[in-house]
Amino acid sequence: MTVTKFARILLGTLLLAYALAIVVGLVLNVEKYQWDFATYYYAGQAAREGLNPYELDSLSAVAGKEVGFPFAYSPILLPLFSLLSQFEFTWAYWVYLALKVVCLGVLLWLWRTKFLRDEAALPFYLLCIFGFGGAIYADLAAGNVSMFEQVALWLGFAALTKDRPVRFSLLVIIASLFKLTPILFLLLLITPGLRRRAGIFLGALAGFLVLNGLTYLAAPGLYRDFLSTAPQLDDRGAINPSTLALVRDLSDLLGRKGILIPPLAEWAMYAAFAGGIVLLTWLALRRRPAEDTRLPIFLACLAFALIMPRFKDYAYILLLPPAYFVVRRMAGGKVREIGLVLLVLSQTPPAPFGLSGALRNLLWGYYPWLLALALWAAGVVWLIEARSGEVQLTGSAGGRQAAT
């Protein structure tokens, strides 16, 4: 056995032991973790008892203690959580955690076999554990529904790579039952560089609207509460490293220096940035240099993370395969540029006017967002600058060369 092979086996064993230790810690600390699940559990119980699951007072009443987070998902999911809430809390906690671990296994299988193929090596699993501030751990610890959403999305992406647009559309609609916003991925059906399916796109969008319309008709009051809950959430920094949160934090920073920015201007800045991301992504995909359907999917994931007004730490699970793909496969020296970006992000960046401490807090609070932006920019610039016959994907998997 060579030293290199032994080192790989040792590192792989340590990573596996570390991952198992995380799961065991979650299993043994029922009162400490999966706080989002606690909200879902008590929301289901409140719904069974005829109370409003979108009111914190109702959740606290059925819980017999204060519940810190409101229920923020569609009423269509309440029957599922009502069913789960019939179990004693500890058992429900373990069942829910087990389902999430199974979903994580499905995701790893999908990423390894359908998207990264022979590229997925030990560094990828290292990325899965530590990438984007530990996005997978953040999801498991919080007990959010993001893991279920991710499985539906990646199953849909896998269907799209096999040119099965109807299955893709159905899975995107399923993913959108949780937080609505994943429905934007239907735009992949009309994205440059992929086979256009405008009819299926319109049909899927109509189906999504009809489904939500029926949900509204079944429980109009609850559906209105659902729509009003999410805009009231204003997490910032490390737990929500999103574009709008960053704009608001920068606005607050300037406000403390006497430069006041009204909320409407904050939204305008966010909209301008998001619009630029969409436009550049669209232009880049029009110049896609290879017959590889993974490219538009991965770039769409990175763009999605940047344009969402709210994108929590666990949502960065979506970016694990695209990030690995970009770093490993993009040609033209972009990997060196990404490395340079990472190197210049020091813990105490130089800043004028005594802003060093504030900028340091923003820097590390939004570090996953900065990584997403750097990765997206590398992919976009590479595609836009590509010339006919000059660019190909390196490696063996999905690397068919084609002119732009």
N, C-alpha and C positions, 0 to 999 in steps of 0.2 A: 504494500500500500504506500503510495506516494505521500509526501508531506502535505501537498495541496488537497488531495482527496481526504486525508485525515482531518485537515482543518475544516473542510466543508461539512464532513459528518459531525464534527464536534459543534460547529456553529449551528447546524441544523437541529441537533439535539437540544442545544441550549435555547434556541428559539421556540421549539415545541414545548419544552418544559416551562418557559416563560409564559407562553400562551395558555397552557393548562393551569398555571398558577393564577392567572387572571380570572379564568372561569371559576376555579374553586373559590377564589376570594369573593366573587359575586354570589355564588351559591350559598356561602356561609354567612353573608352579611345582608340578610333580608331587609333589615330596617334602614340600612345605609344607602343602598343602591336602587336603581330602577324607579326613580321618583316620577318619571313620566308615566310609567306603567301604573303607579299608584293612582294618578289622576284618571287614567282610562278605567281602572278597576272600579273606582268610586263613581265615575260617570255612568258606567253600566249599571251599578247598583241604584244610583239615583233615578235613572230612566225606568228601571223595574218598579220603583216605588212611586212613580208618577211625579217626580221632582224634575226641575230644570237642570240638566247636566252641565249647562254652560254657565251656571252661577256658582261661584266659589262657596257661597253660604250653603248651597245644597250639597256640594261635595263634602264640606266639613261636617254637615249634619249627619250624613250617612256614615262618615268615617269615624265620628266621635272625636275628632282632633282637627287641627287646622291643616288644610290642604293648600299648598303654596302655588300650584300651577293650574290654570283653567283648562278645560277641555276645548280643543281648537280644531276639531275635525268634523267632517260631514256627518249629519244624523244617520246616513246610510250605514255607518260603522257601528252605531250604538247596539244593534242586536248582537253583534259579535262580542262586544265587551260585556254586555248584559249576561251572555252565556258564560263567559269566563268568570264573572263576578259571583256566580253561584258556588264556586269553589271557595274554600277557606283561603284567606289572602296568601299565606305562605305557600300553599300548594299551587295557587294560581301564579304566583311569582315564579316558581320553579318551572311550571309548564310553559309559561311565556318565555322565560330565559332559554329553555331547551329548544323551543321553536326558533328562536333567534340564532342559536348556535347551528341548528340544522340549515337555516337560511344562509348563514355565513359559509358553511361547507358547500352549499349549492353555488354561491357566488365564486368561491375559489375555483371550483370545478369549471364553471362557465368561463371565467377569465383565463384559466390555464388552457382549456381545450378549444374554445371558440374564438378567442381574441389574441392572446399572446402566444399560444401554441408552443413551439420549441424555444421561444424567447424567455419564457417564465423560468427563472432560475432562483437560486437562494436569495439574491438581492431583492427580488420582487416580494418574497415573503417577509423579508426584513422591512421593506416599505409598507407592507400591509399592517405590520404591528406598530411601527413608529411614524408612518407617513402622515403628513398634514396634522401634526400635533396629536397623533394617535386617534384618528377619526373613528376607526372600528371600535376601539376601547371606549371612546366617548359615547358611541351609540349603545354598546352593551351596558355601560354603567348607568346611562340615563334611562334605558328601557324605552327608547323612542321607537316609533313604527318605521323608522327610516330603512331598516334592514329588509323589511317586507316590500317596501316600495322599490328598493334597489333590485331585489330579485325579479320583480315584475318588469322593471325597465331593462335589465340585462338579458332576460329571456326575450323581450321584445327586440332588442338590438341584435341578438343572435338570429332571430327570425328574419330581420331585415337583411342581414348578410347572406341569407339563403334565398333572398328574393321572395319572401312570404309577407307581403305588405298587410294583408288582412289580419294575420296572426299578430304582427307587430302592432297594428292599430288597437286591437282588442287588449293587448297587454299594456300598452300605454294608457288606455282608458282605465284599466284596473289600477295601475300605479297612481293615476290621478284621483282615485277615490279618497286618498289620504289627504293630499295637500293641494289639489287642483293644478298647481303650476306645471307638473310634468307633462301636461297635455301639450305644452309647447313643442315637445319632441315630435309631434305629428308633422311639424314643418319639414322633417327629414324626408317626407314623402314628396315634397316639391322643391327640394334643395338641389342646387347645381351639383353635378358630379354623380348624382344617383339617378336611377331610372324614375322619371316623373310619374306620379300616380295621383293626379289632381282629383279624379273622381273618388278614389278611395279616401283621400284626405278629407274631402267635403263630407262624404258619408260618415267617416269616423267622428269628425267634428260635430255633425248633426246628432249622432248617437250620444256623444258626451253631453251635449246640451239637453237632449231629451231626457237622459238619465237624471241629470241634475234638476230639470224641470219637474219630473215626477217626484223626486225627493222633496222638492219644495211644496208641491201640492199635498203630499202625504203629511208633512209637518212644517207648515209655513213659518210658525213662530220659531221653532228650533233652527230652521235653515237661516232665518234672518240673524239669529244669535250667532250662528256659525260664521256668517259673512262678516259680522261686526267684531268678532273676537280677535282674529289675526292682526288687523291693522292697529289694535291697541297694544300689541306686544312691541317692546322697544329694547331688546337685548343689544348690547354693543360689545365690541372687542373680541376677546378670545373665544367666547361662547357663540358669537354671531359675527364672524369676520366676513361681512358682506359689504357691497359697494355703498348702499344707502346708509348703513351704520357708520362706515368710515367717513362719509360726507358729513353726517351729523356730528361725529366726534371732532372732525376738523372745524366745523362751524362753531362748536362749543369752545374749542381751543382759541379760535380767533375772537369769539365773544368775550372771553376772559381778558383779552388784550384790547378790548374796546371796539372791535370790528364786528358789528352785528349783521348777521345774515338771516333774513326772514325764511320761514319754512318753505314758502313757495319757491324761493331761489334754491334751496337745498334740493327740492324735487326737480327743478330745472337742470341743475348740475348732474344729478343722478341720471335723468332722462337723456341728457346729451352724451354722457359717458356710455350708457347702455346702447344708445342708438349707434354710436361709433363702433362699439364691439360687434353689433349685429351686421353693420354695413361691411366692415373689414372682413368678418368671417365669410360673409356671402361672396365678396370679391375673391377671397382666397380660394374658396371651394370651386369657383368657376375656373380656376387655373390648376385644379387638382392634377398632379403629375403621374398618378398610377392608378391602375384598375384595382383598387383595394378599398372595399366599402368601409373598412375600419377607420379610414382617415376622416371622412365627414362625421362619423359617429363620435370619434374621440374629440375632434375640434368642437363639435356641437356641445359636448359635455363641458368642456372648458369654458366656452362662451356662456352656457347656461349658468354656471357658477358665478360668473362675473356680472350678469345682468339681473340676477334675482335680488329684489330689495331685501329679502331675508334669506340667509343661507347659513344654517347653524354649523357648528364644528363637526357634528357627526355626518352632515350632508356631504362632506368632502370625501366620503367613501366613493362617491361617484367618480372622483378624479384619479383614483389609484391606478387603474389600467392605462388611462390616457397619459398620466405623468410618466409612468414607466416606459411606455411606448415612445413618447417624445424624446426622453433622455437616451434611450437605447437605439432608436431607429432614424431619427431625423438627420439628414445629411447636411453638408454645407457649413459645418463648424458651429452650428447653433448650440451644441452641447457645451462648448467652451464659453459661449456667451452666457448661458444659464449659470454655469459655474462661476463666472465673474460676478453675476448679480448676487449669487449666494455669498460670495466672499466679501463683497463690499457692505453687506448688511451687518455691521458691527453692533455690539451691545450698546455702545455709547456713541451714536453718530454725531459728527460735528454739526452744530446748529447755531445760528445767530440769535441775538436778542434774548438770550437766557431761556430758549425753548428746548434745551437738550433733554430734560427729564420728561417733558410732555411728549416729545417726539419718540423717545425710547419706549414709552408705554404704548403709543400708537403702533410703533414698528412691530413689537412682539405680539401685541394683541391681534394684529392683522397679518401676521406672517404667513399663514396659509393662503390668504387672499393674494399676497404679493407673489407667492410661488405660482398660484394659478394664473396670475397675470403674465408672469415671465414665461411660463410654459405655453400659454395661448399665443403670446407674441412671437415666440420662436416658431411655432407651427404656421402662423399666418404669414410671417415674413418669408419663411422658406417657400411656401406655396406661391405667394405673389411674385417672388423674384425668379421662380422657376422658368426656364426657357426650354423650348422644344429639344428633346434629346439630351438635355444636360443633367437631369435629375432622376434618380431612381431610389427606391427604398432599398437600403442595404439589408443583408441577411437573406435567409431562405424562405421564411414564412410570409406569404402574402406579398412578396416583393417583386411582382411582375413589373417590368419596366414598360412605360408607355409615354408617348409624347404628350405634352400639354396641349 
